[in-house]
């Protein structure tokens, strides 16, 4: 049997295993090992080659960004900075119709700039924002929808765990990916805010009628007290990277130290909370490590089988062009988002696509932004929609169903599609800050 045929069988088997409920990294490792065994003819050689792939996957110095940024995100969540961000954002937008919704978007954007984890944003703002919006006259469907929609900013606005994962998978500069994520992240935040205001005027039955002014008046001193620590942390992490003071790894360490110092100064974190944060960080880091090892093994098996090269030749022969290929790729990513989580989609598709797009001269930084945005749309689409399930599990309200949350998130998924179209049509939105 030819190596190409073995690769196709391995791909099909992996799909069946995943659809059957097997954990994606385990499916990747099993099919990679079986595929390498069939290609090389000996299990010993297959095991050695996959062992080298596993070592190469996490031996890099830059893998250190994962535990450090995850640690910073958990400390920020534990110390209540999400509530501070929400209070500041609402104080600035309270006089706008739909202001609490806009404030939620702003707060999520601020929170994203210091955590990079969408699921954390969804959990935090479900507890903070949904009760406040309901109290001020917003409908249940819109209240959960704006939280679900704006939570995805955590994976686009740097620092982003998905951008870090993409950088490790493709060996691209994480600093460049962070910089490229600024424009698309701000574009998404602006679209969400404008869409919220437009919905408040055009569809009051959906957003809420007779909306009261959201939030409370805050003095300048209160605004500074709540906003300054968050602003300082963002400046240390992102400013340090962009101005060349820190590498991404060093910036993650400084961010974790800064977040811990703020938590101690505000007396919001004790030994029990710190232990909980460290355990959660270890669990997430181990999970991400396992994902990256599995992806590296899968990538090696694909390379030996010749599947990506053959698919690349087929794409070139089909004369789809760059835009046609990217649109087809995005459609596949979004469709997979209906049944798989974000990291699993990237683990499966990025190693497959990389050898196809590199000969075409496609900017891998721009491709990473397109990939992450398309993947994030899957967080809001049924039947999987992991952000929706996080919100449902966090809500203390049985009257709000999963269907209500999916329906509330639908307008924001459409806005994300619009943003994706703009970034594909105008790549400079992502690459402009890099001078490309």
N, C-alpha and C positions, 0 to 999 in steps of 0.2 A: 504494500500500500504506500502511495506517495506521501511525502511529508505534508503537502497542502491538504490532502484528504484527511490526514490525521488531525491537522489543525482545525478543520471544519467540524469533524466529529467531536473534538474536545470543546469547541465553542457551543455546539448543540447540546452536549451533555451538561455543560455548565449552566446553560439556560434552563434545562429541565430540572436540575438540582435546585437552582434558585427558586424557580416557580413552585417546586415541591416543599419549600420552606427551609432549606438548608442555609445556614449562615453564609453570606456571600464569600468572605475570605476563605472559609473551609472549602467551599465549592471551587474557588479559584486554585487553591493549592492542590486539591485532589486531581483536578483535570489537568493542571500544569504538569504534575508528576507523571500521570498516566500518559499524557501526550509526549513528554520527553522520553519516557521509557520506550514508547512505541517508535519514536523517531530514531533514537540512538541504539535501541536493541538490548540495553542492559539497565537494570534498575540501579546498580551501583553508580554508574556514570550519571544517570538522571538525578540521583540524590545529591551527588557532589556538585553538579552544576546548579541545582536549585539552592543548595547550601551557600554557594558563593553569591548567588543572587540575593539571598536573605541578608548575608553580611554586608553586601554593597548597599542594600536599601537603607540601613540605619547607621552605618559607620560614619556617615558624613557629619561634620561639625554642625552643619545647618539644620540637622534634625533637632537640635536643641531648642529651636524656636517653638516646637509643639508644646512640651511641658511648661515652658515659661509663660507663653501667652494664655494657655489654658488656666494656669495657676492665677495669673492676673485677673482673668475673667471671673473665676469663682470668688476671688477675694472681693472684687468690685460688687458682685451680686450679693455676697454675704453682708457687706458693710452698708447696704442700703443706698448706694449711689444712684441706683435706678430711680428710686423715689425722689431723690434730690433733683435729678435731671428732669423728671416729670413736673415737679413743682416749678422749676425755673421756666421750662417751656410753656406751661400753662399760664404763668404770670405774664409772659410776653405775648400770648395769643388770645387771652380771655375775652377781648372785645370784638374778635372776628366771629362772624356767624359760622358755626361749626368749629369754633376755636379749640374746644377740647379734643376734637379729632386731629386738628392740625398740631396741637400741642403733643399729642401722643406720637405722631409721626416725628416731630422734632426731638422728642425725648428718646425715641428709638434710635434716631440717627446719632445723637450724642452718646447713648449707651453703646451703640455699635462701634464707635470710635475708640472705646476702651475695653471691649470684650471680644468681639469678633465671633460670637456664637449665637446663631439665630434662635436656638432652642431656649437659651437662657433669657433672651429678650422676650420671647413668647410667654414663658412662665412668669417672669417678673411683672410684666405689664398687664397680664391677665388679672393678677391680684390687685394691682394699683389702679389701672385705668378703667377697666370695665365697670366696677361699682360706681366710680365717680361719674362716668358718662351716663349710666343708667339713672343716677340720682338727678342729673341735670336735664333729663328729657330725651336722651338719645335712645333709639330703639335697640333692643337686644342684638338683633342681627347686625346692625352697623357697628355697634360697640365691639363685638368680638371680631368682626371683619377687619376693622381698621387696625386692631392689635395683630391679627394674623398677617395682614398685608405688610405692615411696616416692620414686623419682626424680621423679615427677610433681609433688611438692610444690614443685619449683623454679618452676613456672609459676603457683602459687596464692599461696604465701607471698611477700609483697613483699620486695624489688623483683622484679617479674616482667616479663619481656620481652613476654609476650602481653598483659598488662594495659596496658603502655605502648603497644603496637600498637593495642589496642582504644581507648585514650584518644585517640590520634592520628586514628583512623578516625572517631570519633564526636564529637570535640571536647569530651570530658569531662575533668574535673580528674584528672590522674594521681595527685596526692596523695590525693584522695578514693578513687580506685580502690585505691591501696595500702592505705589504712586499711580499706576494705571487705574486702580480701583476708585480713586478719588472722584474723577469726573462722572463716571457712571453711577456711583453711589449718590452723589449730590443730585444728578439728574433724576434718579428714582425718587429721592426724598422730595424734590420740587414737584414732580408729577403727582405723587401721593397727596401732598399738601393742597395743590391746586385742584386735584380731583375731589378731595374732601369738601372744599369750599363750594365747588360747582354742584356736587351732589346735595349739599345743604340747601342750595337755592332751587335746583331743578327737581329734586326728588325728596321733598320734605317728609313724605310718607315712609321713605326708606331710612332716612337719617334720623328724623325726629321732628316733631312740631313744637312750636313755642319753646325753643331752646333758651334756657336761662344762661346767663354769663357763667362760664366755667371757671373753676379755680377760685383762688382768693387773692385779694390785693396783698402784695409783698413790698416791703420797704426796700430801698436800695441796699441797705445793710444786709437784709436777709438774702437778697439776690446774690450779693457778693459772697456771703458765707456759704451758700449752697452751690453756687456756680464756680467759684474759684478753684476748689480742689479738683473738680472734674476737668476744668480747662487746663489746669497745671499738669494733670496726668496725661492728657492728650498731647500737650506740648512736649512733654518729656519723651513720650514714646514715638510719636510720628515726627515731631520736629527733630528729635535726635537722629532718626533714620535719614530724613530728607536733607538735613544740613550736614550730614556726614560725620556726626559726632559718635554715633553708635552703629554697629552692624545690627541686623534684625535680631540676632540672638542676644546681644548686649541690651538692646532696647527692651526686649521681653523681660530680661532680668531687672532692669531699672524700673519698668512698669510694675512688676510684681512687688518690688521693694517699696515703690511709691504708694501703691494701693494699700499695702500692709501698714505703712507709716500713717496714712490717712485714717485707716480703720482704728489703729491704736490711739491716735490723737483724738478721734471723736468718740472713743470708748465704745465702739460698735462691734468689736471682735475680741473674743476671749479664747482661752485654751481649747475649749470644747469645739468652738466654731472653727478654729484654725486646724485642729485635727481633722474635722469633717472635710474641710477644703482640701487638705493634703491627700486624704484618701480618695476623694472624688477626682482630683487631678491625676493621681496615679492610675485610677481605673480608666479614665479617658485616654491618657497617654499610652497605656498598654494596648487599648483598643485600636488607636490610630497606628501604633507600631505594627500590630498584627495586620492591619489593612495594607500598609505600605509594603510589608514583606510579601504578602499575597500578590499584590499588584506587580511587584518586581519579578516574581516567579512567572506570573502569567505573561508579562511582557517578553521575558526570555523565551518562553515556549512559543509564543506567536512569531518571534523573530526567526527561530529555527524552522518553523513550519512554512514560512514564506507567505502566510495568509495576508498580512498587511501589504506586502509588496504586490501581490496579485490583485488585491482590491484596489490598490493605487493605480495599477495599469488599467484596470477596468474603468475606474473613475475618469482617467485621462482619455480613454477610448470613447467613453460616453459623451465627452465634450460638454460636461455640465458647467464648466467654468468655476471660478472661485466662489462666486455668490451662490450659484446653484448647489454646489457641494456643501457650503456652510448652511444654507437653508434646509437641505435634506438632513444634515447632521443635527441641527437644532430641533427639527420635527421629531427625530428619533429620541433625542435626549428628553424632550418634554413628554413624549409618550411613555418612555421608561420611568419618568418621574411619577407616573400614576401607580406604579407597583413597587418601586425601589426607593431607598433613601439616597440622599445626595452623594455621599462618599462612595457608595457602591456603584452608582452610575459612572462616576469619574474613573473608578478602578477598572471598570469593564471597557469603557469606550475610549478613554484617552490613550492607553497603550496601543489600541487598534488603529486610531486615527493618526497618531503622531507620524509614523512612516509614510502615510499618504499625503499629509499636508506639507511636510518639510520640503519635498522636492518642488512643490508649487510656489515656494517663496512666501507662504503665509506667515505673518508675524505671530510668533508663539505667545507673546505677551497679550496681544489683542485677542488671540484665539482663547486664551485662558479666561479673559473677562467674559467673552461670549459664552463659553462653556459654563462658567459659574452662574451667570444670569439665567441661562436656559435651565440649568439644574435647579435653581432656586424656584422657578415657576412650579416645578414639581412638588414643592413643599405645600402648595395651596390647592393642588388638583386632586380630586377623588380618584380611586378609593383610598390611596395611601395617605398623602398629605400630612406628613409628620407634624408640622406646626399646628395643624388643626387638631390632631389627637392630643398634643401637649396642652393646648388651650382647654380642650374638653376635660382632660384629667385634672387640670388645675382649677377649673371653675367649681364653685360651690353653688351651682344652680342647675337643678335637673330640668328646668323648663326650657333651657337652651340646648337644642339637639345638635348632633354632628352636621345634619343637613343645614341648620341655621348658620353654622360657622362657615361651611363651604360656600353657601349662598352669599354670606356677608363678605367673604374673601374674593369672590369672583370679579368684582370691579377692579380690585388691586392686581389680580392676575392679568387682566386685560391691559392695565397700565404698564405692567412689566413687559408684556409682549410688545407694546408700543416702544418702550425704552430699548428693547432688544433690536427692534427694527431700525431705530435711529443709530444705534452703535454699529450695526452691520453696514448701514448706508454711509455713516460718517465715522470711520475708525479713529479719527483724531480726538473724538470724545474720550477715548481710552488712552490713546498714545500721545496726545498733544503735550502733556506735561513731561514726556520723555524726549521730546524733540524729534519724534519720528514722523 
